[in-house]
Amino acid sequence: MSEAASGTSTADVVVVGAGIIGAAVFHELADRGLRVTAVDTRRAGSGTTAWCGGVVRCYHDTPSLTDRAMAGWRYFHDFVRHTGVDVPFHTCGFLYVPRADRVEYARAETSRIAAAEVPAEWLPPAEVTRRFGHLLRGECHGAVWEPRSGYLDADRVTRGYLRAGQRKGGRLMEGVEVRGLLRSGERVTGVRTGPGAVHAGTVVLATGAWTPALLSSWGIPHDMWIQAIQVDLRFPSTPLTGHPAYMDDLYDLNGRPDPDSAGVYVGHPTGLRLQDADRHEPADPAHSQSIRKAAGQRLRWMDDSHAGGGLRAPECHAPGTAARVGPLSHDSSLLLATGFNGGGFKMAPWAAAEVADLVTEAAAAPSTSSVPSRDTERRSAR
């Protein structure tokens, strides 16, 4: 019986999950000439990615994360060249307000970003007031300003990655459940799905909020969890001009403008761990009040604004700030690309290249069971 008749198929790599991270990995592998199949239980991009703000900015609290984000910034500014799909980059700028104890680091890191030819400058407090005083209030010791950062439509980017990957030979299976892993001894050799087995030398889990439950159901130890993220849409009483995407570590705020609605998205951590990634709930009114209280200390227009709903979604979290990109153990046949703690969109190009490098390195190595994650090496060296 042929593979097609039996429902089985063969690939070099099978990517489980086709949100923004899985789609980016799928495209990168196809672009490098590998036989790749992406499998998603739902419509691709309809999980947490569907609630994503698509913000692309560079500054982070560690140089390694900044470097990864800069790779994403460059890639997304040239998305059409990489994929052949034109998705507009909405340049609204990005403003980051650090805590007082991080000001010196923020100034130095801003200089490093600018030296890497990504537009960025440090704004002293008086300059923050001059440029953004009509929007901001409260304590401020200066801010990082990235004038060419902004956001993209996450759904269009995800579908763009997938279309480009398919044109380059990749296979996309939507509405197909992965029911388990195939193994040969200790090595993973593919996945079991409803239609049949997909045999592959490497399996990549880019399953976002569904990762902890999947790993647990397969008896694979891990330290990740699901956490709720909520971002509310607020409408200022009068139209605002020049509102940037923003992050404020003093009041734990983040968000971006939404020009189509004339509103502004405002987020604040929930700190709430979830048990079930499949249970999507509406925005929590109690947390909306927390958002309004926190934002009122920083956003001058918040007091006279009114609510316009919100986005609440599960996200995969991991300890620390570095995402889980690489093998969980010594076996490179099962790779993770998850645990971004709510910041995965801008990291997708870096994660895709990292996974593709690991796959090709493992294929070239004399023994594929001992190829470490380069991300793990970097973490252990810090």
C-alpha positions, -999 to 999 in steps of 0.1 A, spaced: 0 0 0 14 34 -9 20 62 17 -9 82 3 -33 53 5 -23 44 41 -24 79 53 13 79 63 38 104 51 75 111 54 94 144 60 127 156 72 110 176 99 75 178 112 65 210 130 36 206 155 17 239 158 13 266 131 10 298 150 35 326 144 65 305 157 55 273 140 48 291 107 82 309 108 100 276 115 80 259 87 90 286 62 127 287 72 130 249 69 113 249 35 135 278 24 166 258 32 153 229 11 142 205 38 111 184 34 89 199 62 53 192 73 34 215 96 4 201 116 -21 220 136 -53 209 153 -70 241 144 -68 266 116 -32 278 115 -27 310 135 -61 307 153 -46 300 188 -28 326 209 -14 342 177 -49 353 168 -48 376 199 -13 389 193 -5 426 189 24 420 166 47 445 182 83 445 168 109 463 189 145 458 198 153 468 234 154 441 260 168 437 295 197 414 283 219 418 253 212 383 240 175 390 238 181 424 223 202 407 196 175 382 188 149 410 187 171 430 163 172 400 140 134 400 140 133 438 134 155 435 104 136 405 90 101 420 94 112 453 78 122 432 48 95 405 51 85 406 14 121 399 3 123 368 25 89 354 18 75 370 -14 45 382 7 40 419 13 27 426 49 29 463 58 51 473 88 32 500 107 59 523 120 45 540 151 77 540 171 84 522 204 90 539 238 104 520 267 105 535 302 128 517 326 129 516 364 154 539 380 178 511 389 180 501 351 186 535 337 224 532 332 220 498 316 192 511 293 213 540 282 243 517 274 221 492 256 204 519 235 239 530 224 247 494 214 215 491 194 222 524 176 257 512 169 242 481 152 225 505 128 190 502 142 175 536 149 174 541 187 182 570 211 181 576 248 157 604 258 165 623 290 134 631 312 130 666 298 130 653 263 105 626 271 82 654 285 88 675 254 79 648 229 53 628 249 41 650 277 6 652 261 4 614 265 24 606 297 27 616 333 42 602 365 78 594 375 102 591 346 140 589 346 144 588 308 133 564 281 145 544 251 130 556 218 130 534 187 115 556 159 113 528 133 98 501 155 61 493 154 38 464 146 25 441 119 -8 422 115 0 389 132 -25 369 112 -13 382 78 23 375 88 15 339 99 -5 332 67 23 348 47 49 325 62 27 295 55 19 304 19 56 310 13 66 278 29 41 258 8 54 274 -24 88 263 -14 77 227 -10 64 225 25 32 207 34 6 222 57 -20 200 75 -47 221 93 -75 206 114 -53 175 122 -47 164 157 -14 150 168 -22 121 190 13 111 201 50 107 193 65 79 172 97 64 187 125 41 179 141 33 212 147 66 229 146 86 197 116 104 184 109 94 148 77 113 140 41 119 151 8 100 151 -21 119 137 -58 111 129 -51 106 92 -20 86 98 17 87 109 41 114 98 76 100 100 104 125 104 140 128 116 131 157 138 99 168 155 96 205 165 70 215 191 59 250 184 26 245 203 26 276 225 2 274 254 -6 238 246 30 227 251 29 220 289 -1 197 286 13 179 255 46 172 272 29 160 304 6 137 285 36 121 268 54 117 301 82 142 293 93 163 323 93 201 319 90 233 340 67 253 318 32 266 326 2 284 311 -5 320 321 -33 343 311 -25 375 292 -50 403 289 -48 435 269 -77 460 269 -87 484 242 -93 519 255 -107 549 237 -94 583 247 -120 610 249 -103 630 222 -82 616 193 -45 612 200 -17 618 176 18 603 177 10 575 202 38 549 201 39 513 210 52 512 246 65 493 275 68 507 310 86 487 337 77 512 365 40 505 362 41 472 344 24 484 312 26 475 275 6 482 244 3 499 211 -21 522 192 -49 508 171 -54 535 144 -83 516 127 -105 520 159 -88 552 172 -81 533 204 -50 522 223 -43 487 236 -32 486 272 -18 455 289 -8 447 325 3 413 338 -24 390 353 -1 368 372 -28 341 368 -17 305 359 -42 285 339 -49 248 338 -64 245 303 -52 263 272 -84 253 253 -106 273 276 -107 308 261 -125 333 283 -136 368 277 -117 397 292 -119 397 330 -137 429 343 -117 427 375 -84 427 357 -97 455 334 -100 476 366 -64 467 375 -53 477 340 -71 510 343 -56 517 377 -20 509 367 -23 528 333 -38 558 350 -5 564 368 13 567 335 -11 575 306 -25 610 309 -55 603 288 -66 572 307 -89 590 332 -113 602 305 -111 571 283 -138 545 279 -136 507 275 -138 490 241 -134 453 251 -102 433 254 -82 404 244 -75 375 268 -55 345 258 -33 317 273 5 318 268 33 294 275 57 307 302 90 294 313 113 304 341 137 333 334 136 354 303 151 330 276 126 310 256 129 273 252 143 269 217 162 236 214 161 200 228 148 194 263 175 168 267 204 153 248 181 139 221 180 164 192 151 145 175 126 165 196 130 203 196 110 229 214 102 264 201 80 279 228 80 295 263 84 331 251 64 345 280 41 366 258 69 380 236 72 355 208 61 375 178 92 397 174 114 366 181 99 344 154 126 350 128 154 343 153 136 312 166 131 299 131 168 303 121 179 288 154 157 257 149 168 253 113 205 256 124 200 229 150 183 206 125 210 209 99 238 206 125 221 174 139 219 160 104 256 167 98 268 154 131 283 119 134 259 111 163 226 130 162 218 122 199 244 145 213 239 179 196 232 205 223 210 235 219 232 266 214 206 285 234 212 262 263 250 267 260 245 305 261 222 303 291 247 281 310 275 305 302 258 335 318 
